[in-house]
Amino acid sequence: MAASAAVSSKRAASDQESASRESSPDSGGGKRRRYVLDSADAEQPARAGAEGSFGVVIKARDRRIRGRKVALKRLHGAGQGFDTVRVEHACRGHPSIVEIKNVVADAKSGEVFLVMEFVGNSLRDQIPWSRPEDLVREMMRKLIDAAQKMHSSRVIHRDIKPENILVGAFGALKICDFSSATFMKPAGKPYDECRVGTLPYTSPEQLAGNRCYGPAVDMWALGCIMGELLT
């Protein structure tokens, strides 16, 4: 127990030190930190890659905007971070897609953080609740509309699941975590991976080993979520 507490304390101290060094690209490298962690206890694991690697999401506050809550997601390497930004930037402006506010980097360690709007807990926490069919229909309209926005921007999410849908105030739903997303390829051109995402939400064509899939894989995942919401 004591060893576990020591490890937790050491990690918390490391996170505080890292956050104190980070600065946004336009901050001129000043020493005053812009993003302040609310608490090391607010860390939650978040999927950050198709191979099952993990990033960390940390609740923080933005000093420049009256302490507004934001979410910092630490990513493994700048390449992944900027690929994610490119994909999500293409889908910007939709009320049911989480907005990326900024990209910041730790000058010493090279760690990259995405600064995102802070929303709330994931839909997974609410799956066990019973709800009327009319409410499920309205929820699915929002999510399908967000998926159509992604697809019209030539983006496939490839990992839509309750954990990657955040629930905000007044029932707002926002799709997040674009680390498995990719830009669409021309019809008939295979992707590098046939199975990307989480098994219970993986489409039949991906399970069959077909690498020439399309945006229908996202719609299949949404159908699985609808089934969970109704049962």
N, C-alpha and C positions, 0 to 999 in steps of 0.2 A: 504493500500500500504506500509506504514512504517513498519507494523508488518510483512508483507511478506518479506520485505528486511532484517529485523532483523533476521528472521528464516534462510534465505538464507546465510547471513553472518555467523551466528553461525554454520551452517552445513559446510560451506567452511573451517572455522577455525578448526572444529573437524577433517575434512578430512586431512588437512595439518598436524595437530598434530599426527594423526594416522600414516600417511605415514612417518613422521620423526622418529617414533619409530621402524618401521618394519625393520627386517634384514633377510637375507637369512640364511638357516640352516648352511651353511658353513662359515658364516661371523664371528663366534665367539662372537656374541652378541655385537659387537662394536657400539659406539654411532653414528658414521657417517652413515647417511642413504644412502642406495644404490640407491633407486628409488625415483626420484624427480617428483612431479606432475607438468605438464605443466600449468594447470589452473583448478580451481574447476569448472569453467564453462564448461569444457570438459566432465563432467560426463554425461553418458547416461544410462537410465534404461535398464536392460537386464534380460531376463527370466532366472531364476536359479533353477526352480524346477517344478515338475509335478503338484503340488498343486497350482501353480500360485504365489508362493513367488518370490521375486525379489532380484537380486544382483545388484551391481553397477560396471560399467566398467569405469575406469579412465585412460586417456592418461597420460603417464609418460615417463621419460627418465632414462636410465641405466647409472649411473656414471662410471661403470667399463668398459663399451664398448663405449667410446667416445660419450656419450650422446645419444646412439641409442634409437629411439622411441620404447616403448613397451606399452602393454595394461595390466593394473592391474584389475583383476576382484575380487571384494570382495564377499565372499561366506558366507552363514549362517552356520557356524560350520565346524570343521575340518573333520567330517565324510563325508559330502557332497563333500568337496574339494578333499579329497584323493580318493573317489569313482570316481569322474570325471577324475582325473589324471590317474587312473588305466585303465579306458575305453579308454581315448584318447591316452594314451601311447601305447596301443595295435594297434592303427591306425597310429602310427608315420611314418614319412618319405614320406608321399604323398604330392605332390605340391598343391593339392586342398583341404587340410585339415589344419586348423590353428594349428601351433605348440605351445605347452606349453614349455616355457623356464625354468621355475622354480616354486617352491612353497614357499611362505614366510608367516610368521605368526607374528602377533603383540604379543610380549611377555607379555604385560600387559592385553590387552583385550581378547586375544585368537582368534581374527579375522584372518581368513585365506584368502590369496590372491593367485590367479593363475597369473603368469607372462607369458603373451602370446606375440607372435609377433604382431606388430602393422601393420594392413593391410589398412583399410580405411572404407568408408561407406558401408552400406548394399545394397544388390540388390534391396530391397524395394524402395529405392530412384530412381532407374532406370526403374522400371516396367512401368511407363507411357510413356516412350520413344518408338517410333517406331523403328524397326530394321529389316533388311533383314532376310529371312529364313535361309540363309547360316550361318549367325552369330549365330542365335539361335541354329542351329544344332551343331556348334562348342562349344557353351557354355554348351549344354546338354551333349556332349561327356565328357567334363571335370568333370561335376557333377556326371554323371553315373559312370565314372571311379573311382571317390572318394568313391561313395557308394559301389562299388564292393570291394574296398580295405577294407572298414569297415566290410562288410559282410564276406569277406575271413578271417578277424581277429575275427570273431564270435561276432561282435558288431552290434546292431541295434540302430540307432540314435533316432528315434521316434519323432523328432520335426524338420524335415527339412521344411523350409519355407524361403521366401525371406529375412526376418529379420536375419536369421541365416546363410546367405551366404554373405561373405564380398567380395567387389570388390577392387582389388589392381591395381598396375601399369600394363600397357600394357594388360588390360583385364583379369588379373589373378582372378580366383574365388576360394574362400576358405570356406569350410563348418566349422562352429564354433558352440559353445555352446552345449557341450555334457552332460549338466546337467540332461537331460531326457533319456540319452542313457543307454543301459544295455547290458550285455553279453547275447547271445542267450541261450535259454533253449532247451533241447531235444524236438524233435517233439512230440506233444500231451501234453506236460506239460504246464499248464497255467501260465501266468504272473500275478502278483498281481493286476495290473490295466488293464482294457480293453481299456480305452481311455486315452492316454498320448499324449500331444502335443497341437496343435492348430486346432480348429474345421474345418476350411475350407480345411485343408490338411490331415484330418483324413480319414483313409481307410474305405471302406464299412464294412469289417469284424469287425473292432473296433466299428463302429457306431452300429452294430448289437449286440454288447455285447460279442463278441467272444474274450476270453482271450488267446486263443491258436494261436496267429498270428506269423508271421515271418518277414524276411527282405523285403517281398513284400510291407509292409507298407511304407517303405522309397521310394520304386520305385513309389508307388501311389502318394506320396507327390511331387516327382520330375515331374511326369506327370502333376500335377496341376500347378506347376511352369511353365512348358513348355507352357501350355495353356495361362497363363498370359503373357508370353513373346511374344506370337504370336498374341495376340489380342489387 
